[in-house]
Amino acid sequence: MYNIIAVIHARGGSQRIPLKNIALLGGKPLISYCIKACLGSEYLQRVIVSTDHEGIKKAALEAGAEVPFVRPPHLSTDCPSELVTIHAADFVEEQDKKPLDIIVTIQPTTPFIRSQDIDSCIKLVIDGVADTAFTGNIVRERPEWMFEIMEVGKVSPFIKGEMQGERGVYQSLPKLITPNGGAYATKRAVLFTEQVIIKATSVACHVMPLEYSIDIDEPVDLSFANFLISQKS
């Protein structure tokens, strides 16, 4: 049996939505949704929440996750995600006295992720498809149509070239995937040796439907997610 854990990143210092990880979605703390999905996984042995906030800790424990440590101050600011995951994995290995095989990084801001999405992401790594894998969705906002702000009132194509011909036809452009923030499965050796969650030269993706890929970043995202839940009830 593989030794696999989830590490849920849930610091208290979110800016655009204060205490976003415990903001109410459908009457429940946002973090409770990803915890439920993790607890339903066939592969995860432990579900660890890394937080520096007592209110988030309380909500996580009530949802069934473990909060075995307080995230240290140097990891409680805007810092690289891989450092947060490595810290948690180090703690678990020291506590359990055995190495991990795969560590799954989870962000609470993709609340509609399902257990099967997490498991499909993990299975891509177990089956040797790649050393790392993530959940994602098909890109709709094309980089070919984006512009870089140069100065006030003036922009330049982000991808150089004229905006004409097949470049303006969505169906003619290659399909692109973007991470939706839900889950990232990483082999232990890659995480600890290369200190990355996604290895650019060995990565796979489990594609999730758009309706399950909502990533809550701005207040309007939370409002929309609450609307979707109200439509289902």
C-alpha positions in Angstrom: 0.0 0.0 0.0 1.2 3.5 -0.9 1.8 5.9 1.9 -0.1 9.0 0.7 -1.3 12.1 2.5 -3.1 15.3 1.7 -1.8 18.6 2.8 -4.5 21.3 2.8 -3.1 24.9 2.7 -5.2 27.2 4.8 -3.5 30.2 6.2 -5.5 32.9 7.8 -4.0 35.9 6.0 -6.1 36.0 2.8 -6.5 39.6 1.5 -9.3 39.8 -1.0 -11.7 37.7 1.1 -10.8 38.0 4.8 -10.5 34.6 6.3 -11.5 33.1 3.0 -10.9 29.5 4.0 -13.7 29.6 6.6 -16.0 32.0 4.6 -19.5 30.4 4.4 -20.4 28.6 1.3 -23.9 27.0 1.4 -23.9 27.7 5.1 -20.7 25.7 5.7 -17.0 26.8 6.0 -15.3 26.8 2.6 -12.6 24.4 3.9 -15.1 21.7 4.8 -15.8 20.9 1.2 -12.2 19.9 0.2 -11.9 18.0 3.5 -15.0 16.0 2.7 -13.5 15.2 -0.7 -10.2 14.1 0.8 -11.9 11.9 3.4 -13.7 10.1 0.6 -10.5 9.2 -1.2 -9.5 5.6 -1.7 -5.8 6.5 -1.5 -5.2 9.1 1.3 -4.1 7.8 4.7 -4.2 11.2 6.4 -5.7 14.6 5.7 -3.5 17.3 7.2 -4.5 21.0 7.4 -1.6 23.5 7.6 -2.8 26.7 9.2 -1.8 29.5 11.5 -5.3 30.5 12.5 -7.3 29.1 15.4 -10.7 29.6 13.7 -9.5 27.6 10.6 -8.1 24.9 12.9 -11.5 24.6 14.7 -13.4 24.4 11.4 -11.0 21.8 10.0 -11.2 19.6 13.1 -15.0 19.7 13.0 -14.9 18.7 9.3 -12.8 15.6 10.2 -9.3 16.7 9.2 -6.1 16.6 11.4 -4.4 19.8 12.5 -1.3 18.3 14.2 0.8 21.5 14.2 0.6 25.3 13.9 2.1 26.6 10.7 5.2 28.6 11.6 5.3 32.4 11.0 7.8 32.3 8.1 5.3 30.1 6.2 2.3 32.1 7.1 2.9 34.9 4.6 2.8 34.8 0.8 5.4 32.1 0.3 6.0 29.3 -2.2 3.4 26.5 -1.8 6.1 23.8 -2.1 7.6 25.0 1.2 4.3 24.6 3.0 3.8 21.1 1.7 7.4 20.1 2.5 7.1 21.4 6.1 3.9 19.3 6.6 5.4 16.2 5.0 8.5 16.5 7.1 6.3 16.7 10.2 4.3 13.6 9.2 7.4 11.6 8.4 9.0 12.4 11.8 5.7 11.6 13.6 5.0 8.3 11.8 8.7 7.3 11.4 8.2 6.2 7.8 8.7 7.9 4.4 5.8 9.1 2.3 5.3 7.9 -1.3 3.1 10.7 -2.6 2.1 14.0 -1.2 -1.1 15.7 -2.4 -1.3 19.4 -2.1 -4.9 20.7 -1.8 -6.3 24.2 -1.9 -9.6 24.9 -0.2 -10.5 27.4 -2.9 -11.8 24.7 -5.3 -14.7 23.6 -3.2 -16.5 21.5 -5.8 -13.6 19.0 -6.3 -14.8 15.5 -5.8 -13.1 12.4 -4.2 -12.8 10.8 -7.6 -11.0 13.9 -9.0 -8.4 13.6 -6.2 -8.0 9.8 -6.8 -7.7 10.2 -10.6 -4.9 12.7 -10.0 -3.1 10.4 -7.6 -3.6 7.4 -9.9 -1.7 9.2 -12.7 1.4 9.2 -10.5 0.9 5.7 -9.2 0.5 4.3 -12.7 3.8 6.0 -13.7 2.2 8.3 -16.3 4.3 11.2 -14.7 6.1 12.1 -11.5 3.5 14.8 -10.8 -0.1 15.5 -11.7 -2.7 18.2 -11.1 -6.4 18.7 -11.5 -7.2 21.3 -14.2 -9.8 22.5 -16.7 -9.8 23.5 -20.4 -8.7 27.1 -21.0 -11.3 29.4 -22.3 -9.5 32.7 -21.9 -6.9 32.3 -24.6 -3.4 33.6 -24.2 -3.3 34.3 -27.9 -6.0 37.0 -27.3 -4.4 38.6 -24.3 -2.6 41.9 -24.2 0.1 43.2 -21.9 -0.3 46.7 -20.4 2.6 48.8 -21.6 1.6 52.2 -20.4 -1.6 54.2 -19.7 -4.0 53.5 -22.5 -1.6 51.4 -24.6 -1.3 47.6 -24.7 0.7 45.0 -26.7 -0.1 41.4 -27.7 1.2 39.1 -25.0 2.0 36.6 -27.7 3.6 38.5 -30.5 2.0 38.6 -33.9 -1.0 40.0 -35.6 -4.5 39.2 -34.3 -5.8 37.8 -37.6 -6.8 34.6 -39.4 -6.8 31.3 -37.5 -5.5 33.0 -34.4 -8.9 34.5 -33.9 -10.8 31.2 -34.3 -11.1 29.3 -31.0 -11.6 25.9 -32.7 -8.3 26.3 -34.7 -6.2 26.9 -31.6 -4.5 24.0 -29.6 -6.3 22.8 -26.5 -4.7 24.2 -23.3 -5.1 23.1 -19.7 -4.7 25.3 -16.6 -4.5 24.1 -13.0 -7.8 24.7 -11.2 -6.2 24.8 -7.8 -7.9 21.6 -6.6 -5.2 19.0 -6.2 -1.5 18.4 -7.0 0.0 14.9 -6.5 3.7 14.8 -6.2 6.2 12.0 -5.7 8.1 12.4 -2.5 11.5 12.4 -4.2 10.4 15.2 -6.6 9.1 17.3 -3.7 12.1 17.0 -1.4 14.9 16.8 -4.0 13.7 19.3 -6.6 11.4 21.3 -4.3 8.6 21.5 -6.8 4.9 20.4 -6.7 4.6 20.3 -10.5 7.6 19.0 -12.4 7.6 20.6 -15.8 9.3 17.7 -17.5 7.1 15.0 -16.0 3.5 16.2 -15.3 0.1 14.8 -16.1 -3.4 16.3 -15.7 -6.8 15.0 -14.7 -9.3 17.3 -16.5 -12.3 18.3 -14.4 -15.6 19.7 -15.8 -15.8 23.5 -15.7 -18.7 23.4 -13.2 -16.5 21.7 -10.7 -13.4 23.8 -11.3 -14.6 27.1 -9.8 -11.6 28.6 -8.0 -12.7 31.1 -5.4 -10.3 34.1 -5.5 -12.5 37.2 -5.5 -15.7 38.0 -3.6 -17.7 37.5 -6.9 -16.4 33.9 -7.1 -17.8 33.2 -3.7 -21.1 34.8 -4.6 -21.3 32.7 -7.8 -20.5 29.5 -5.9 -23.2 30.2 -3.4 -25.6 30.8 -6.3 -24.8 27.4 -7.8 -25.4 25.7 -4.5 -28.7 27.5 -4.1 -29.8 26.2 -7.6 -29.1 22.6 -6.6 -31.1 22.8 -3.3 
